[in-house]
């Protein structure tokens, strides 16, 4: 999924509380986020926790995402 589609889906979650849009963002980005997390902390269980914490923070702070930069960068 390209960056524009991810941004559009996350904004739809942010603005309309569309859970399906958030699920699509998670499905499209979680594997890559997990790989980065594994590289950083080298423990797969903790890496999974980090990905979950990332999405919880994204949900809590979704209003802070203004779309001026790609969503993946904001998640990282």
C-alpha positions in Angstrom: 0.0 0.0 0.0 1.4 3.4 -0.9 2.0 6.3 1.5 -1.0 8.3 0.2 -3.4 5.4 0.8 -2.1 4.9 4.3 -2.4 8.6 5.1 -5.9 8.6 3.7 -6.9 5.5 5.8 -5.4 6.9 9.0 -7.2 10.3 8.5 -10.4 8.4 8.0 -9.8 6.6 11.3 -8.9 9.9 13.0 -11.9 11.9 11.6 -14.6 9.2 11.6 -13.4 6.7 14.1 -13.4 4.1 11.4 -12.0 0.9 12.9 -11.8 -0.8 9.5 -9.5 1.9 8.3 -7.2 1.5 11.3 -7.2 -2.2 10.8 -6.1 -1.7 7.2 -3.3 0.6 8.4 -2.2 -2.0 10.9 -2.2 -4.8 8.4 -0.2 -2.7 5.9 2.5 -1.5 8.4 2.8 -3.9 11.4 5.1 -6.4 9.7 7.6 -3.6 8.8 7.3 -2.0 12.2 7.9 -5.4 13.8 11.0 -6.0 11.7 12.4 -2.6 12.8 11.5 -3.3 16.4 13.3 -6.7 16.3 16.4 -5.0 14.9 16.3 -2.4 17.7 15.6 -4.6 20.7 16.4 -8.1 19.4 13.6 -9.8 21.4 10.6 -10.9 19.3 8.2 -10.8 22.3 9.3 -7.3 23.3 9.2 -6.2 19.6 5.5 -7.3 19.4 4.8 -5.3 22.6 6.5 -2.3 21.0 4.4 -2.5 17.9 1.3 -2.8 20.0 2.4 0.2 22.1 3.1 2.2 18.9 -0.5 1.6 17.7 -2.0 2.4 21.1 0.0 5.7 21.0 -1.2 6.4 17.4 -4.8 5.8 18.5 -4.5 8.0 21.6 -2.7 10.8 19.7 -4.4 10.5 16.3 -5.4 14.1 16.4 -1.7 15.0 16.4 -1.3 13.5 13.0 -1.7 16.4 10.5 -0.7 14.6 7.3 2.2 16.9 6.6 4.6 13.9 6.5 4.0 10.3 5.6 2.2 8.2 8.2 5.0 5.6 8.4 7.5 8.3 9.5 5.0 9.4 12.2 4.6 5.9 13.4 8.3 5.3 13.5 
